[in-house]
Amino acid sequence: MTFNRNFGQGDKVKAAEAITPDKGWKDLPIGGIIPAAGNAESYETGDWRTFRPVCISEKCVHCLMCWRFCPDSAIIPEDGKFKQFDYHHCKGCGICVNVCPTKAIYFVSEDEISKADSEEKEKI
């Protein structure tokens, strides 16, 4: 069982239908209508995050409070349990960290992750 945050408001806008900079004004929907809800899923919005949430799987009780409160639909559940974060959409707002009743989610600085990644690349 997977959860869908769209709540029946229509299908996701496919990448081919998305409004892109190369489209002209004639390609826009009449009246600037947004054809489907949740169309921000077509864009990656997590690249300006300062802190990245990390889940300690041993502490997680899969209550999905993080999923309920996440404003970016960046929590991916599967079979009624927390599966992973969608870092392409997570903006690092920290709501998941604050609502987690077991403190299973914590923040790591993106700078620390970048340093660790660059040190690993130097070893190779």
N, CA, C and O atoms as a printed pandas DataFrame, in Angstrom:
     atom_number atom_name residue_name chain_id  residue_number  x_coord  y_coord  z_coord
0              1         N          MET        A               1    0.852   -1.182    0.000
1              2        CA          MET        A               1    0.000    0.000    0.000
2              3         C          MET        A               1    0.891    1.236    0.000
3              4         O          MET        A               1    1.787    1.367    0.834
4              5         N          THR        A               2    0.645    2.115   -0.915
5              6        CA          THR        A               2    1.386    3.369   -0.950
6              7         C          THR        A               2    0.427    4.519   -0.724
7              8         O          THR        A               2   -0.760    4.410   -1.032
8              9         N          PHE        A               3    0.926    5.617   -0.189
9             10        CA          PHE        A               3    0.104    6.785    0.074
10            11         C          PHE        A               3    0.294    7.793   -1.047
11            12         O          PHE        A               3    1.392    7.957   -1.577
12            13         N          ASN        A               4   -0.774    8.452   -1.391
13            14        CA          ASN        A               4   -0.725    9.487   -2.406
14            15         C          ASN        A               4   -1.197   10.784   -1.789
15            16         O          ASN        A               4   -2.329   10.860   -1.312
16            17         N          ARG        A               5   -0.360   11.804   -1.785
17            18        CA          ARG        A               5   -0.723   13.089   -1.188
18            19         C          ARG        A               5   -1.607   13.913   -2.111
19            20         O          ARG        A               5   -2.011   15.018   -1.748
20            21         N          ASN        A               6   -1.913   13.405   -3.281
21            22        CA          ASN        A               6   -2.698   14.160   -4.245
22            23         C          ASN        A               6   -4.177   14.208   -3.859
23            24         O          ASN        A               6   -4.892   15.103   -4.308
24            25         N          PHE        A               7   -4.646   13.280   -3.050
25            26        CA          PHE        A               7   -6.009   13.217   -2.550
26            27         C          PHE        A               7   -7.048   13.331   -3.666
27            28         O          PHE        A               7   -8.067   13.999   -3.495
28            29         N          GLY        A               8   -6.803   12.698   -4.781
29            30        CA          GLY        A               8   -7.769   12.643   -5.858
30            31         C          GLY        A               8   -7.978   13.938   -6.603
31            32         O          GLY        A               8   -9.015   14.121   -7.241
32            33         N          GLN        A               9   -7.025   14.838   -6.539
33            34        CA          GLN        A               9   -7.186   16.133   -7.193
34            35         C          GLN        A               9   -6.717   16.129   -8.640
35            36         O          GLN        A               9   -6.563   17.193   -9.239
36            37         N          GLY        A              10   -6.495   14.984   -9.195
37            38        CA          GLY        A              10   -6.068   14.927  -10.587
38            39         C          GLY        A              10   -4.730   14.238  -10.735
39            40         O          GLY        A              10   -4.014   14.006   -9.761
40            41         N          ASP        A              11   -4.416   13.922  -11.948
41            42        CA          ASP        A              11   -3.149   13.259  -12.229
42            43         C          ASP        A              11   -2.016   14.271  -12.154
43            44         O          ASP        A              11   -2.214   15.476  -12.306
44            45         N          LYS        A              12   -0.825   13.740  -11.915
45            46        CA          LYS        A              12    0.349   14.591  -11.902
46            47         C          LYS        A              12    0.608   15.109  -13.318
47            48         O          LYS        A              12    0.328   14.429  -14.305
48            49         N          VAL        A              13    1.136   16.303  -13.392
49            50        CA          VAL        A              13    1.502   16.847  -14.693
50            51         C          VAL        A              13    2.755   16.128  -15.160
51            52         O          VAL        A              13    3.763   16.094  -14.454
52            53         N          LYS        A              14    2.686   15.569  -16.323
53            54        CA          LYS        A              14    3.862   14.888  -16.856
54            55         C          LYS        A              14    4.891   15.928  -17.246
55            56         O          LYS        A              14    4.557   17.071  -17.557
56            57         N          ALA        A              15    6.153   15.510  -17.225
57            58        CA          ALA        A              15    7.233   16.437  -17.533
58            59         C          ALA        A              15    7.034   17.076  -18.897
59            60         O          ALA        A              15    7.370   18.244  -19.093
60            61         N          ALA        A              16    6.488   16.312  -19.843
61            62        CA          ALA        A              16    6.286   16.852  -21.189
62            63         C          ALA        A              16    5.228   17.948  -21.203
63            64         O          ALA        A              16    5.257   18.818  -22.073
64            65         N          GLU        A              17    4.279   17.920  -20.240
65            66        CA          GLU        A              17    3.217   18.914  -20.185
66            67         C          GLU        A              17    3.586   20.117  -19.319
67            68         O          GLU        A              17    2.876   21.123  -19.323
68            69         N          ALA        A              18    4.662   20.023  -18.598
69            70        CA          ALA        A              18    5.031   21.088  -17.677
70            71         C          ALA        A              18    5.397   22.351  -18.439
71            72         O          ALA        A              18    5.870   22.299  -19.574
72            73         N          ILE        A              19    5.171   23.481  -17.793
73            74        CA          ILE        A              19    5.539   24.752  -18.391
74            75         C          ILE        A              19    7.038   24.926  -18.201
75            76         O          ILE        A              19    7.532   24.938  -17.074
76            77         N          THR        A              20    7.744   25.060  -19.289
77            78        CA          THR        A              20    9.199   25.201  -19.253
78            79         C          THR        A              20    9.572   26.524  -19.913
79            80         O          THR        A              20    8.771   27.106  -20.644
80            81         N          PRO        A              21   10.794   27.000  -19.652
81            82        CA          PRO        A              21   11.206   28.300  -20.213
82            83         C          PRO        A              21   11.190   28.351  -21.737
83            84         O          PRO        A              21   11.077   29.437  -22.304
84            85         N          ASP        A              22   11.298   27.224  -22.409
85            86        CA          ASP        A              22   11.337   27.237  -23.871
86            87         C          ASP        A              22    9.945   27.345  -24.505
87            88         O          ASP        A              22    9.835   27.499  -25.721
88            89         N          LYS        A              23    8.902   27.268  -23.708
89            90        CA          LYS        A              23    7.546   27.368  -24.251
90            91         C          LYS        A              23    7.140   28.830  -24.402
91            92         O          LYS        A              23    7.511   29.671  -23.585
92            93         N          GLY        A              24    6.386   29.123  -25.437
93            94        CA          GLY        A              24    5.907   30.476  -25.679
94            95         C          GLY        A              24    4.573   30.720  -25.009
95            96         O          GLY        A              24    4.008   29.825  -24.379
96            97         N          TRP        A              25    4.076   31.928  -25.147
97            98        CA          TRP        A              25    2.824   32.281  -24.483
98            99         C          TRP        A              25    1.633   31.499  -25.042
99           100         O          TRP        A              25    0.642   31.298  -24.340
100          101         N          LYS        A              26    1.723   31.055  -26.305
101          102        CA          LYS        A              26    0.633   30.284  -26.889
102          103         C          LYS        A              26    0.559   28.870  -26.317
103          104         O          LYS        A              26   -0.467   28.198  -26.429
104          105         N          ASP        A              27    1.653   28.429  -25.706
105          106        CA          ASP        A              27    1.680   27.094  -25.120
106          107         C          ASP        A              27    1.087   27.067  -23.711
107          108         O          ASP        A              27    0.806   25.994  -23.176
108          109         N          LEU        A              28    0.899   28.236  -23.113
109          110        CA          LEU        A              28    0.353   28.303  -21.758
110          111         C          LEU        A              28   -1.140   28.004  -21.777
111          112         O          LEU        A              28   -1.809   28.299  -22.767
112          113         N          PRO        A              29   -1.676   27.425  -20.704
113          114        CA          PRO        A              29   -3.119   27.181  -20.636
114          115         C          PRO        A              29   -3.883   28.505  -20.653
115          116         O          PRO        A              29   -3.384   29.522  -20.171
116          117         N          ILE        A              30   -5.072   28.485  -21.200
117          118        CA          ILE        A              30   -5.894   29.694  -21.285
118          119         C          ILE        A              30   -6.151   30.236  -19.883
119          120         O          ILE        A              30   -6.538   29.492  -18.982
120          121         N          GLY        A              31   -5.939   31.509  -19.711
121          122        CA          GLY        A              31   -6.166   32.148  -18.423
122          123         C          GLY        A              31   -5.116   31.801  -17.384
123          124         O          GLY        A              31   -5.296   32.104  -16.204
124          125         N          GLY        A              32   -4.019   31.170  -17.798
125          126        CA          GLY        A              32   -2.973   30.796  -16.845
126          127         C          GLY        A              32   -3.423   29.741  -15.855
127          128         O          GLY        A              32   -2.896   29.653  -14.746
128          129         N          ILE        A              33   -4.396   28.943  -16.258
129          130        CA          ILE        A              33   -4.935   27.904  -15.380
130          131         C          ILE        A              33   -3.857   26.867  -15.083
131          132         O          ILE        A              33   -3.148   26.411  -15.980
132          133         N          ILE        A              34   -3.754   26.517  -13.849
133          134        CA          ILE        A              34   -2.855   25.434  -13.457
134          135         C          ILE        A              34   -3.653   24.149  -13.640
135          136         O          ILE        A              34   -4.632   23.929  -12.927
136          137         N          PRO        A              35   -3.249   23.288  -14.591
137          138        CA          PRO        A              35   -4.101   22.158  -14.977
138          139         C          PRO        A              35   -4.241   21.052  -13.939
139          140         O          PRO        A              35   -5.195   20.276  -14.008
140          141         N          ALA        A              36   -3.340   20.954  -12.996
141          142        CA          ALA        A              36   -3.433   19.879  -12.012
142          143         C          ALA        A              36   -2.807   20.323  -10.700
143          144         O          ALA        A              36   -1.850   21.096  -10.670
144          145         N          ALA        A              37   -3.370   19.816   -9.631
145          146        CA          ALA        A              37   -2.802   20.110   -8.317
146          147         C          ALA        A              37   -1.530   19.323   -8.119
147          148         O          ALA        A              37   -1.337   18.272   -8.731
148          149         N          GLY        A              38   -0.684   19.816   -7.286
149          150        CA          GLY        A              38    0.535   19.079   -6.969
150          151         C          GLY        A              38    1.541   19.064   -8.087
151          152         O          GLY        A              38    2.415   18.198   -8.113
152          153         N          ASN        A              39    1.447   20.012   -9.031
153          154        CA          ASN        A              39    2.360   19.971  -10.153
154          155         C          ASN        A              39    3.781   20.385   -9.794
155          156         O          ASN        A              39    4.665   20.282  -10.644
156          157         N          ALA        A              40    4.036   20.843   -8.585
157          158        CA          ALA        A              40    5.401   21.162   -8.175
158          159         C          ALA        A              40    6.235   19.891   -8.044
159          160         O          ALA        A              40    7.453   19.959   -7.879
160          161         N          GLU        A              41    5.581   18.734   -8.117
161          162        CA          GLU        A              41    6.327   17.482   -8.065
162          163         C          GLU        A              41    7.200   17.304   -9.300
163          164         O          GLU        A              41    8.124   16.491   -9.295
164          165         N          SER        A              42    6.913   18.060  -10.356
165          166        CA          SER        A              42    7.707   17.963  -11.570
166          167         C          SER        A              42    9.060   18.656  -11.429
167          168         O          SER        A              42    9.943   18.459  -12.265
168          169         N          TYR        A              43    9.236   19.466  -10.383
169          170        CA          TYR        A              43   10.456   20.241  -10.220
170          171         C          TYR        A              43   11.229   19.764   -8.994
171          172         O          TYR        A              43   10.642   19.327   -8.004
172          173         N          GLU        A              44   12.534   19.854   -9.076
173          174        CA          GLU        A              44   13.368   19.540   -7.915
174          175         C          GLU        A              44   13.547   20.824   -7.122
175          176         O          GLU        A              44   14.074   21.812   -7.633
176          177         N          THR        A              45   13.107   20.803   -5.876
177          178        CA          THR        A              45   13.128   22.022   -5.066
178          179         C          THR        A              45   14.005   21.889   -3.826
179          180         O          THR        A              45   14.040   22.798   -2.997
180          181         N          GLY        A              46   14.697   20.796   -3.690
181          182        CA          GLY        A              46   15.474   20.584   -2.476
182          183         C          GLY        A              46   16.932   20.969   -2.578
183          184         O          GLY        A              46   17.704   20.678   -1.665
184          185         N          ASP        A              47   17.339   21.620   -3.669
185          186        CA          ASP        A              47   18.763   21.892   -3.838
186          187         C          ASP        A              47   19.256   23.084   -3.027
187          188         O          ASP        A              47   20.465   23.303   -2.964
188          189         N          TRP        A              48   18.382   23.858   -2.408
189          190        CA          TRP        A              48   18.835   24.992   -1.606
190          191         C          TRP        A              48   18.727   24.711   -0.110
191          192         O          TRP        A              48   18.806   25.625    0.711
192          193         N          ARG        A              49   18.545   23.442    0.234
193          194        CA          ARG        A              49   18.426   23.020    1.635
194          195         C          ARG        A              49   19.751   23.241    2.368
195          196         O          ARG        A              49   20.819   23.002    1.804
196          197         N          THR        A              50   19.684   23.694    3.618
197          198        CA          THR        A              50   20.871   23.886    4.449
198          199         C          THR        A              50   21.113   22.672    5.330
199          200         O          THR        A              50   22.258   22.278    5.554
200          201         N          PHE        A              51   20.041   22.084    5.827
201          202        CA          PHE        A              51   20.137   20.903    6.677
202          203         C          PHE        A              51   19.341   19.759    6.061
203          204         O          PHE        A              51   18.279   19.971    5.476
204          205         N          ARG        A              52   19.862   18.561    6.198
205          206        CA          ARG        A              52   19.215   17.375    5.626
206          207         C          ARG        A              52   18.691   16.483    6.759
207          208         O          ARG        A              52   19.450   16.130    7.662
208          209         N          PRO        A              53   17.409   16.116    6.723
209          210        CA          PRO        A              53   16.907   15.208    7.755
210          211         C          PRO        A              53   17.388   13.775    7.506
211          212         O          PRO        A              53   17.441   13.301    6.371
212          213         N          VAL        A              54   17.727   13.120    8.585
213          214        CA          VAL        A              54   18.178   11.725    8.526
214          215         C          VAL        A              54   17.365   10.948    9.550
215          216         O          VAL        A              54   17.135   11.435   10.657
216          217         N          CYS        A              55   16.932    9.755    9.194
217          218        CA          CYS        A              55   16.112    8.946   10.096
218          219         C          CYS        A              55   16.930    7.788   10.658
219          220         O          CYS        A              55   17.628    7.084    9.929
220          221         N          ILE        A              56   16.826    7.611   11.976
221          222        CA          ILE        A              56   17.438    6.455   12.629
222          223         C          ILE        A              56   16.380    5.355   12.624
223          224         O          ILE        A              56   15.420    5.412   13.392
224          225         N          SER        A              57   16.552    4.364   11.768
225          226        CA          SER        A              57   15.507    3.364   11.554
226          227         C          SER        A              57   15.191    2.564   12.821
227          228         O          SER        A              57   14.060    2.109   12.989
228          229         N          GLU        A              58   16.162    2.388   13.704
229          230        CA          GLU        A              58   15.915    1.628   14.938
230          231         C          GLU        A              58   14.973    2.376   15.882
231          232         O          GLU        A              58   14.239    1.756   16.650
232          233         N          LYS        A              59   14.996    3.711   15.822
233          234        CA          LYS        A              59   14.145    4.513   16.703
234          235         C          LYS        A              59   12.759    4.783   16.109
235          236         O          LYS        A              59   11.827    5.104   16.846
236          237         N          CYS        A              60   12.614    4.657   14.792
237          238        CA          CYS        A              60   11.365    4.998   14.119
238          239         C          CYS        A              60   10.281    3.969   14.452
239          240         O          CYS        A              60   10.496    2.762   14.342
240          241         N          VAL        A              61    9.097    4.480   14.867
241          242        CA          VAL        A              61    7.963    3.602   15.187
242          243         C          VAL        A              61    6.925    3.621   14.061
243          244         O          VAL        A              61    5.844    3.049   14.205
244          245         N          HIS        A              62    7.250    4.278   12.940
245          246        CA          HIS        A              62    6.408    4.328   11.734
246          247         C          HIS        A              62    5.022    4.909   12.017
247          248         O          HIS        A              62    4.024    4.431   11.477
248          249         N          CYS        A              63    4.962    5.924   12.849
249          250        CA          CYS        A              63    3.697    6.597   13.124
250          251         C          CYS        A              63    3.297    7.524   11.978
251          252         O          CYS        A              63    2.134    7.911   11.863
252          253         N          LEU        A              64    4.257    7.875   11.139
253          254        CA          LEU        A              64    4.065    8.736    9.963
254          255         C          LEU        A              64    3.593   10.152   10.321
255          256         O          LEU        A              64    2.949   10.821    9.513
256          257         N          MET        A              65    3.917   10.596   11.524
257          258        CA          MET        A              65    3.663   11.999   11.869
258          259         C          MET        A              65    4.454   12.904   10.930
259          260         O          MET        A              65    3.968   13.964   10.535
260          261         N          CYS        A              66    5.649   12.502   10.577
261          262        CA          CYS        A              66    6.478   13.293    9.664
262          263         C          CYS        A              66    5.790   13.420    8.311
263          264         O          CYS        A              66    5.808   14.492    7.706
264          265         N          TRP        A              67    5.195   12.356    7.839
265          266        CA          TRP        A              67    4.498   12.369    6.553
266          267         C          TRP        A              67    3.290   13.299    6.604
267          268         O          TRP        A              67    3.037   14.044    5.657
268          269         N          ARG        A              68    2.547   13.258    7.705
269          270        CA          ARG        A              68    1.350   14.093    7.831
270          271         C          ARG        A              68    1.683   15.580    7.802
271          272         O          ARG        A              68    0.938   16.376    7.231
272          273         N          PHE        A              69    2.802   15.953    8.419
273          274        CA          PHE        A              69    3.116   17.374    8.553
274          275         C          PHE        A              69    4.059   17.902    7.489
275          276         O          PHE        A              69    4.230   19.117    7.393
276          277         N          CYS        A              70    4.670   17.061    6.699
277          278        CA          CYS        A              70    5.637   17.521    5.698
278          279         C          CYS        A              70    4.923   18.370    4.634
279          280         O          CYS        A              70    4.036   17.872    3.941
280          281         N          PRO        A              71    5.307   19.650    4.501
281          282        CA          PRO        A              71    4.642   20.504    3.513
282          283         C          PRO        A              71    5.113   20.255    2.083
283          284         O          PRO        A              71    4.507   20.762    1.138
284          285         N          ASP        A              72    6.172   19.490    1.914
285          286        CA          ASP        A              72    6.759   19.289    0.587
286          287         C          ASP        A              72    6.554   17.881    0.039
287          288         O          ASP        A              72    7.121   17.539   -0.999
288          289         N          SER        A              73    5.764   17.069    0.707
289          290        CA          SER        A              73    5.581   15.668    0.284
290          291         C          SER        A              73    6.930   14.980    0.094
291          292         O          SER        A              73    7.114   14.212   -0.851
292          293         N          ALA        A              74    7.856   15.253    0.979
293          294        CA          ALA        A              74    9.202   14.710    0.861
294          295         C          ALA        A              74    9.403   13.444    1.695
295          296         O          ALA        A              74   10.507   12.902    1.740
296          297         N          ILE        A              75    8.356   12.976    2.347
297          298        CA          ILE        A              75    8.430   11.731    3.103
298          299         C          ILE        A              75    7.777   10.656    2.237
299          300         O          ILE        A              75    6.627   10.804    1.822
300          301         N          ILE        A              76    8.496    9.597    1.971
301          302        CA          ILE        A              76    7.961    8.525    1.132
302          303         C          ILE        A              76    7.665    7.316    2.008
303          304         O          ILE        A              76    8.584    6.640    2.470
304          305         N          PRO        A              77    6.381    7.043    2.239
305          306        CA          PRO        A              77    6.016    5.845    2.996
306          307         C          PRO        A              77    5.735    4.676    2.057
307          308         O          PRO        A              77    5.464    4.855    0.869
308          309         N          GLU        A              78    5.807    3.490    2.618
309          310        CA          GLU        A              78    5.451    2.290    1.852
310          311         C          GLU        A              78    4.881    1.274    2.823
311          312         O          GLU        A              78    5.469    1.009    3.872
312          313         N          ASP        A              79    3.756    0.715    2.478
313          314        CA          ASP        A              79    3.076   -0.261    3.324
314          315         C          ASP        A              79    2.813    0.275    4.728
315          316         O          ASP        A              79    2.931   -0.456    5.712
316          317         N          GLY        A              80    2.456    1.556    4.813
317          318        CA          GLY        A              80    2.131    2.159    6.099
318          319         C          GLY        A              80    3.322    2.438    6.987
319          320         O          GLY        A              80    3.164    2.705    8.178
320          321         N          LYS        A              81    4.531    2.377    6.410
321          322        CA          LYS        A              81    5.739    2.628    7.188
322          323         C          LYS        A              81    6.607    3.657    6.480
323          324         O          LYS        A              81    6.557    3.808    5.260
324          325         N          PHE        A              82    7.411    4.367    7.284
325          326        CA          PHE        A              82    8.377    5.295    6.716
326          327         C          PHE        A              82    9.376    4.503    5.875
327          328         O          PHE        A              82    9.945    3.512    6.334
328          329         N          LYS        A              83    9.582    4.959    4.625
329          330        CA          LYS        A              83   10.550    4.291    3.765
330          331         C          LYS        A              83   11.813    5.128    3.609
331          332         O          LYS        A              83   12.916    4.655    3.881
332          333         N          GLN        A              84   11.643    6.393    3.164
333          334        CA          GLN        A              84   12.802    7.257    2.936
334          335         C          GLN        A              84   12.370    8.699    2.725
335          336         O          GLN        A              84   11.180    8.993    2.613
336          337         N          PHE        A              85   13.351    9.599    2.673
337          338        CA          PHE        A              85   13.101   10.996    2.339
338          339         C          PHE        A              85   13.301   11.181    0.842
339          340         O          PHE        A              85   14.134   10.513    0.229
340          341         N          ASP        A              86   12.536   12.084    0.265
341          342        CA          ASP        A              86   12.748   12.490   -1.119
342          343         C          ASP        A              86   13.578   13.773   -1.060
343          344         O          ASP        A              86   13.027   14.864   -0.917
344          345         N          TYR        A              87   14.887   13.643   -1.169
345          346        CA          TYR        A              87   15.765   14.802   -1.027
346          347         C          TYR        A              87   15.689   15.746   -2.223
347          348         O          TYR        A              87   16.218   16.855   -2.157
348          349         N          HIS        A              88   15.050   15.340   -3.304
349          350        CA          HIS        A              88   14.876   16.254   -4.432
350          351         C          HIS        A              88   13.821   17.321   -4.115
351          352         O          HIS        A              88   13.793   18.381   -4.741
352          353         N          HIS        A              89   12.954   17.028   -3.137
353          354        CA          HIS        A              89   11.895   17.970   -2.793
354          355         C          HIS        A              89   11.991   18.500   -1.363
355          356         O          HIS        A              89   11.354   19.504   -1.044
356          357         N          CYS        A              90   12.754   17.864   -0.511
357          358        CA          CYS        A              90   12.885   18.304    0.883
358          359         C          CYS        A              90   13.656   19.624    0.931
359          360         O          CYS        A              90   14.761   19.731    0.398
360          361         N          LYS        A              91   13.054   20.626    1.581
361          362        CA          LYS        A              91   13.708   21.923    1.712
362          363         C          LYS        A              91   14.379   22.093    3.071
363          364         O          LYS        A              91   14.952   23.145    3.354
364          365         N          GLY        A              92   14.310   21.072    3.904
365          366        CA          GLY        A              92   14.970   21.130    5.198
366          367         C          GLY        A              92   14.284   22.063    6.172
367          368         O          GLY        A              92   14.955   22.752    6.940
368          369         N          CYS        A              93   12.962   22.101    6.157
369          370        CA          CYS        A              93   12.227   23.019    7.031
370          371         C          CYS        A              93   12.304   22.587    8.494
371          372         O          CYS        A              93   12.203   23.425    9.390
372          373         N          GLY        A              94   12.482   21.299    8.744
373          374        CA          GLY        A              94   12.636   20.817   10.113
374          375         C          GLY        A              94   11.348   20.409   10.794
375          376         O          GLY        A              94   11.372   20.017   11.961
376          377         N          ILE        A              95   10.238   20.490   10.110
377          378        CA          ILE        A              95    8.975   20.092   10.738
378          379         C          ILE        A              95    9.021   18.619   11.125
379          380         O          ILE        A              95    8.567   18.253   12.210
380          381         N          CYS        A              96    9.556   17.775   10.264
381          382        CA          CYS        A              96    9.631   16.337   10.559
382          383         C          CYS        A              96   10.483   16.083   11.807
383          384         O          CYS        A              96   10.174   15.203   12.610
384          385         N          VAL        A              97   11.547   16.855   11.959
385          386        CA          VAL        A              97   12.413   16.704   13.128
386          387         C          VAL        A              97   11.649   17.073   14.393
387          388         O          VAL        A              97   11.787   16.418   15.427
388          389         N          ASN        A              98   10.847   18.120   14.304
389          390        CA          ASN        A              98   10.122   18.607   15.486
390          391         C          ASN        A              98    8.906   17.761   15.846
391          392         O          ASN        A              98    8.558   17.675   17.023
392          393         N          VAL        A              99    8.250   17.132   14.871
393          394        CA          VAL        A              99    7.033   16.377   15.190
394          395         C          VAL        A              99    7.305   14.907   15.505
395          396         O          VAL        A              99    6.410   14.210   15.983
396          397         N          CYS        A             100    8.499   14.431   15.251
397          398        CA          CYS        A             100    8.806   13.014   15.495
398          399         C          CYS        A             100    8.757   12.727   17.002
399          400         O          CYS        A             100    9.559   13.276   17.758
400          401         N          PRO        A             101    7.827   11.872   17.444
401          402        CA          PRO        A             101    7.673   11.637   18.882
402          403         C          PRO        A             101    8.822   10.845   19.501
403          404         O          PRO        A             101    9.029   10.921   20.712
404          405         N          THR        A             102    9.567   10.092   18.708
405          406        CA          THR        A             102   10.660    9.281   19.258
406          407         C          THR        A             102   12.030    9.878   18.963
407          408         O          THR        A             102   13.057    9.267   19.257
408          409         N          LYS        A             103   12.041   11.073   18.381
409          410        CA          LYS        A             103   13.301   11.758   18.022
410          411         C          LYS        A             103   14.164   10.870   17.122
411          412         O          LYS        A             103   15.387   10.823   17.262
412          413         N          ALA        A             104   13.506   10.172   16.200
413          414        CA          ALA        A             104   14.220    9.307   15.260
414          415         C          ALA        A             104   14.795   10.088   14.081
415          416         O          ALA        A             104   15.629    9.573   13.336
416          417         N          ILE        A             105   14.344   11.336   13.916
417          418        CA          ILE        A             105   14.817   12.152   12.795
418          419         C          ILE        A             105   15.676   13.284   13.354
419          420         O          ILE        A             105   15.286   13.973   14.296
420          421         N          TYR        A             106   16.837   13.459   12.762
421          422        CA          TYR        A             106   17.714   14.554   13.164
422          423         C          TYR        A             106   18.275   15.222   11.918
423          424         O          TYR        A             106   18.160   14.694   10.812
424          425         N          PHE        A             107   18.884   16.393   12.109
425          426        CA          PHE        A             107   19.437   17.158   11.005
426          427         C          PHE        A             107   20.938   16.962   10.892
427          428         O          PHE        A             107   21.644   16.833   11.892
428          429         N          VAL        A             108   21.411   16.942    9.656
429          430        CA          VAL        A             108   22.843   16.950    9.357
430          431         C          VAL        A             108   23.075   18.113    8.400
431          432         O          VAL        A             108   22.306   18.312    7.460
432          433         N          SER        A             109   24.119   18.869    8.636
433          434        CA          SER        A             109   24.433   20.003    7.775
434          435         C          SER        A             109   24.825   19.524    6.377
435          436         O          SER        A             109   25.577   18.559    6.236
436          437         N          GLU        A             110   24.321   20.190    5.360
437          438        CA          GLU        A             110   24.690   19.843    3.985
438          439         C          GLU        A             110   26.188   20.068    3.764
439          440         O          GLU        A             110   26.809   19.371    2.962
440          441         N          ASP        A             111   26.772   21.044    4.476
441          442        CA          ASP        A             111   28.214   21.281    4.364
442          443         C          ASP        A             111   29.001   20.049    4.819
443          444         O          ASP        A             111   29.978   19.663    4.177
444          445         N          GLU        A             112   28.580   19.439    5.917
445          446        CA          GLU        A             112   29.260   18.238    6.411
446          447         C          GLU        A             112   29.163   17.105    5.388
447          448         O          GLU        A             112   30.127   16.373    5.166
448          449         N          ILE        A             113   28.001   16.973    4.776
449          450        CA          ILE        A             113   27.816   15.913    3.783
450          451         C          ILE        A             113   28.678   16.188    2.556
451          452         O          ILE        A             113   29.273   15.267    1.995
452          453         N          SER        A             114   28.749   17.462    2.135
453          454        CA          SER        A             114   29.588   17.817    0.981
454          455         C          SER        A             114   31.058   17.537    1.270
455          456         O          SER        A             114   31.774   17.029    0.408
456          457         N          LYS        A             115   31.515   17.870    2.494
457          458        CA          LYS        A             115   32.907   17.611    2.866
458          459         C          LYS        A             115   33.197   16.117    2.839
459          460         O          LYS        A             115   34.222   15.686    2.311
460          461         N          ALA        A             116   32.293   15.330    3.408
461          462        CA          ALA        A             116   32.487   13.873    3.440
462          463         C          ALA        A             116   32.519   13.301    2.026
463          464         O          ALA        A             116   33.321   12.415    1.729
464          465         N          ASP        A             117   31.640   13.813    1.148
465          466        CA          ASP        A             117   31.622   13.333   -0.237
466          467         C          ASP        A             117   32.914   13.679   -0.960
467          468         O          ASP        A             117   33.455   12.850   -1.692
468          469         N          SER        A             118   33.421   14.913   -0.762
469          470        CA          SER        A             118   34.646   15.312   -1.454
470          471         C          SER        A             118   35.857   14.549   -0.927
471          472         O          SER        A             118   36.768   14.235   -1.693
472          473         N          GLU        A             119   35.879   14.243    0.382
473          474        CA          GLU        A             119   36.977   13.444    0.942
474          475         C          GLU        A             119   36.971   12.031    0.380
475          476         O          GLU        A             119   38.024   11.447    0.125
476          477         N          GLU        A             120   35.770   11.486    0.190
477          478        CA          GLU        A             120   35.676   10.137   -0.398
478          479         C          GLU        A             120   36.136   10.128   -1.842
479          480         O          GLU        A             120   36.784    9.179   -2.286
480          481         N          LYS        A             121   35.802   11.190   -2.584
481          482        CA          LYS        A             121   36.220   11.268   -3.985
482          483         C          LYS        A             121   37.739   11.377   -4.088
483          484         O          LYS        A             121   38.340   10.842   -5.020
484          485         N          GLU        A             122   38.372   12.081   -3.114
485          486        CA          GLU        A             122   39.830   12.213   -3.127
486          487         C          GLU        A             122   40.504   10.872   -2.880
487          488         O          GLU        A             122   41.589   10.622   -3.404
488          489         N          LYS        A             123   39.879   10.007   -2.091
489          490        CA          LYS        A             123   40.458    8.697   -1.789
490          491         C          LYS        A             123   40.467    7.802   -3.023
491          492         O          LYS        A             123   41.321    6.926   -3.164
492          493         N          ILE        A             124   39.504    8.034   -3.917
493          494        CA          ILE        A             124   39.379    7.156   -5.099
494          495         C          ILE        A             124   40.405    7.505   -6.143
495          496         O          ILE        A             124   40.449    6.875   -7.200
